[in-house]
Structures are given as C-alpha cells and as structure tokens.
C-alpha cells in the first residue's frame, strides 16, 4: 500500500510502497477515507516534536471504513464508518479511570507519534479507539474533527467558560475556527484575532461577534475596546509565539484565564505582579478525550460544528503542508488515498 513517510528533520516526505498492516488481537483494520493535515506535521518537519521512531507514517486525524477485525473484537463490524481517537488509551491507569484518557500513562498506540498514522491507504488501530461516524457527517469532515473539533471542545472545558463570557480566539486556523463555534454553543461572546482577512470573515460567519486584524497593531487594545475596557475573561492562545503570548496576557481582564493550546520554539516572559493583582491565571490544554470526539461528531451531525474541507491526494502531502505553513489553507485540508 502507499503511505507518506517521515524519516527525520531535513529529509523530504516520501510516498512509499509499504506492507499493509494486519489487525492484531483487539484491533481493527481500516480502509482510510481521509486523514487531516495538521500543524503538528509541521512541528515534526521542523524538529519541535520528535516521533518515537523513524521512518514513520504521519497523519493523526483519521476516518475510514472498517475492513477487517482482529481476534476478540466485538461491538465493531466490517463496513462501519468510524473516526479514530488518535491516542489509544489503556483504560486502566489512574488517568483513564478518572476519565482523562488523553493523559494515559500507558497508551496502546499514538498515531504518527509512536505508531504509523493515517497518511496511508490502510491503518490498524485498537477497536477501543474507534468512534462511529453519525449519518450525515462525511468521512473527510469526521477526520478533521478528530483533532480540531475535539481540541476546541477540550480547551473550552479546561477554561471553564461560562455563558456571557468575553472569549478571545487568538489564531483562527482549523482549531480556532472550531473554537469560535464551540464557544458560541457555550454562550460566550467571541472575539477572533488573526492576520488573514479571509479567516476573519469565516470566523464572523461561524459566530464571532468581533474580529481583530492582528497585522494592524495593538491587539490587546482592540480586545479591551471590544470588551468595554474590561479585557477578556478568557483568551485561547493558538499561535504560541513571544509576540502573541505577550498580547494575549495584555488582553486579559480581572480573573481572566489565558489558555495555551498552540506552541512554538519561542519563550514568553511573565510578570507575576501584573498577574497577581488582577488574579489572573495561565492554564494549558492538550489534545482531547475520546468522549470529546463523540461530542464533536454529534455537534457536526446537528449542523452546530461546521468545517470547510479541501481534499488532496497522498502524493500532494509536501505541497499541502507548505500551503499550511504559508497560511494558504483556509479551513482544513485532508489527504485521501
């Protein structure tokens, strides 16, 4: 079968013929329908993240059709349309037992990080990691929700957003556009911040009450103006640079929460006094729980979580990633075998 392989920093991605996987005990084999192209792949290419082994097949956002069952699998049938929770939890450790399976101490697999991902014609995954895709949700959309939609849901949960909150989404790529919609559903008033006029336009269409052009200058000042001088109750930082981190902190109001979702190799300086007096806090949000994938798919089935998706063949993976890096992808891109 064909697969997009990553061999390390400085090596180009290659489309290679590799042996098709076979489902082991407790696993299912999927015919991949689509796999989302995410900023995480850029982090691999840049060396900010390092997979457990190379070469490895990239792609952690996967949806497809069950092609075969391994020994002992029940509750899943050949022909089922499914999406994959990319961190395959053990369901036994203390984090899993507490419902935080995304923090699993002993995962059975981790697509594109420790085990081969979905930029391929087929992938084998634990049956416990697959989630049925509801009728009315196409598989390319389902693939993107495995990360962008679920990451947004988890970040809002971590932040404890309340109805009526002023919430800033700083960076409106795939996760940011999902965040705009999830925050709208939570009853927040959304301020979207980006440098792309097209992305800001899309954010308005999806529910942002205010948009701020980050290239125009004073982001924090614009946020304070949009919130009657109070500052934001919560800022979701999806970019992770020194500049955006400083602006996000400056945009917070009293008891405001800064939620780091995005990251880069850059560092951010914090003035404790400036945060202590207004009782602000910084928290982080990583990935998502399997239950949040179920929720994201249900929202999509009800038309409450919409994704603009473009499809591309596996061979175009390098070009699509460069388009993502250059900001030319509006919405989400997926690779199809």
N, C-alpha and C positions, 0 to 999 in steps of 0.2 A: 504494500500500500504506500501511498505518498504521504509524507509528513514534512513539516517545516522544522528544521533542526537548528539549535543554537549550540555552538561549540566553544564559546567564550568571548570575552571582550576583545575587540579588534578583528574578530572573524565575521565574515558576512553570513547572514542567514542563508541556508540552502534548503531546497526542496529535494528530498531524497526518497529512494525506494527502501523501505524498511519492512521487517517482518510484521505481519498483522498480529495483534495481541490475541491471546486466548483468555477467556474468563476463568479464573480460578475459583475455588470454593467460596461461596458468598458473594461472588462478583457477577456483573452483567457486562456484556459486550454491546457497545452502541455503534450504530452507523451514524457518524457525526453529520448533522444537518447544517450547523453553523457554529462558529466559535468567535467570540468577540475579541476585537483588537483594543487593548487597554494600555494606559500609560505605564503599567507595571512592566510590559515588554520593553519599553524604552529604558526603564531602570536596569533591566538585565543587560541590555546592549551597552549602557554607559558604565556598568560595574557598580552601581549604587546598591543593587541587590545581587546576590550570588546563589544560583541554584545548588542543590545538594550534589549534583553530578553534571557532567557534560560528556558527550553531547546529550541533549535532552530536547524533547518536543515541547514547544511553547504552547500557550493557549489555556487559560484557566476559566474561561466563560464558555460553557459548552451545553448545547442542547442537541438531541438527536432521537433516534428510534431504536428501541431495544432489538438487537439482532440475535442474541443467544444468551442463555442462562448458565451460570456455573452451578456446581453441585450445592444443594442445600438452599437454593434461593426460592423464596415464596413471596407473594404479595406484589410481584412484578411479572409481566408477561411479555413474550415476544410480540413486537408490534406496538408496544406502548410508546407514546410520545413523552419524553422526560427531559428535565433540566438537571444539571449536576451541581450539588454543593461542593465547591472545589476543595475544601479541607475536609477530608474523610475522617470524621471523628471516631474515637474508640468507643464512646458511650459508656465508659466505665470509670474514668478518672474523676477527680473531685470537681473539675470544671464542667465536664459533661453532665455529671449528676446534678449540678446546680443550674443547668440549662444554658450554660455559656460554652457550647461545643466549639465555638470558633477559637477558644483558648485551649483546646485539648492538649494534654501533656504527651499523649502517645498516639498521634494520628496514624491511621492505616495508610494514608497517602495524602498528597498535596499536589494537585495538578500544576505542572510546569515549574514547581519549586522543588519537589522531591521525586515526583513520578511524571511520566510522559503525559503531556497535555493534549488539547483538542485541536491543534492545528494539524489535523490528520484526517484520513478517511474513516478510521475507527479508533475507539479508545475503550479500555476495560477499566471499570470502576466498581467499588463496593456497592452492592444493591442498596445498602442503607443510606447512600449519599444521593440517590436519585429522587426527584420530586415530580409527580405527574404535572404535565402542562395542560391547563384547562382548555376546553374548546373555545375557539375564538381568539386564542393567542398563537400567533405563528411562531415557528421554532427560531428563526433569526432574532425576533424580539425577545423570546424567552432566554436565548443565550446571553444577550446583553444585560438582562435583569439579574443574572447570576452574580454580577459584581456591582454595576452602577446602581440599580434599584435597591438591592439589598444593603449596600454600603450606606446609602442615603437613609434607609429605614433605621439601621443600627445607630448611625450618628445622631439622629433625632431622639432616639431612645436614650442614648448616653447623655445628651444635653438636658433631657427633661423639659422639653419645650412645652409651654402652656398656651392655651388659646389666648389670642390678643398680644402675644409677644412680638416684638420687632426683631426679626431674624435676618441676618446678612449671609448671603451665599457668595463667598469671595472666590470666584473662578467658576464659570458655567460651561464646563465640558460635559462629558457624559454623566458623571456623578452629580455635578452641580445642577444640571437640568432636572435630574431625578429629585434632588433635594428640594428644588423650588416646588415641585408637585407634592412631595410628601409633607413639606411644611404647610402648604396650602390646605392639605387634608387635615393637618393638626390644628388649623385655625390661626396660624401665625400670619403676620403681615411681613411679606418677603421683600428684601432689598437685594437685588442681584448686581454683582460687580464683575466686570470683565473688560477686556480691551477690544473685543470683537463686536462690531455693530450688529452683525447677523446673529450672534449668540444672544446678545441682549434683547434683540427683537423676539427671538424664540422664547427667551425667559419671560417676557411680557405676555406672550401668547399662552404660556403654560401657568401663569398665575402670579408672577412678580408684580407687586404694587408699584415699585420704584426700581429704576435701573440706573447704574452709575458707570460711566465710562472711566476706567482706571487710567487710561492714557491721558486724560485731561488734567491730572494732577492730584489734588488733595482729596483722597478717598475718604479719610476719616472725617474731614469737614463736610463732605457731601452726605455721609451717613448721618452725622449729627443734625444737619439741616433737614434731612428726611424724617428724623425722629423728634422734631421739635426741640432740638438741643440736648435731649436726654442721653443720646448714644444708644447702641443696640443692647438688647437683652442677651442675645447670643450671636456670635459670629462663627460661621463654619469656614475654616481656612483650608482651601483645597489646593493651594499653589505651593506653599512651603518654602518660600524664599525669605531672605532677610528683609527685603522691602515690603512684601505682603504681610509678613508677620508683624512688623512694626506698625503698619497701617491698621491691621486688624485689632491690635491691642489699643491703639488710639481711638478706635471707633466704639469701644465698649462703654456702656453706661455703668451706673452703680449696680453692684451684684451681677454684673454681666459675666457671661461664660464664653471663653474662647475655646472652640473645639478644633483641634488639629486632626485633619484627615489626610491632607496631602503632605508631602515631604520632598526634600531635595538634599543635596550635599551641603547646603548653606546652613549657617547658625543664626539664631535670633537672640538678641540681648534683652533681658527683662529687668526693669527697675522695680524691686519689691515694694518700695514705699508707694510708688504710683498705683500699685495694685491693692496694697493693704488698706489704704484709706477708704477706697470705694468698695471694698470687699469683693473684688473680682477673683475669678479663678480660671485656670487653664486645665483642660482635660484632653484626652486623646481618644480616638475611636478607630478600631482596626477591623476590617472585614465585616463578617456578618454571621449570624446564627442560621442553622438550617431552617428554623421556623420563620426567619425573615425572608427566605427565598419563597416559601409557601405564601407568605403575606404579599410579597411583591407580585407574584404571578396572579393572585386573586385580585389585587388592585388593577392590574393590567386587563384582566378579564372583564372588569366592570368599567373599563374606559377611564379610570382615575389615574393611571400611570402610563403615559404615552411616550414612546421612543421613536425618533426618526432614525431609520436604519438604512445603510447602503451596503450592498453585498459585493464581494470581490473573490476571485479565485485564489487558491492557495499560493500559486506562483507569484501573485502580486503582493505577498506579505511585506517584503522590504519597502516597496513603494508606499503602501498604505501606512506603514509605521513612520516613514519620513513625512507623509502628509499630516499624520497626527502630531509629530514633533513641531511642524511648521504652523500648526493651528488651522490647517485647511479642512479638517474633519469637523463638520457641524452635526451634532447628534452622535451616533455611534456607527462604526464600521464593523462588519463581520466578514470572516473568511468562510467560504463554502467549498467543499471538495469537488 
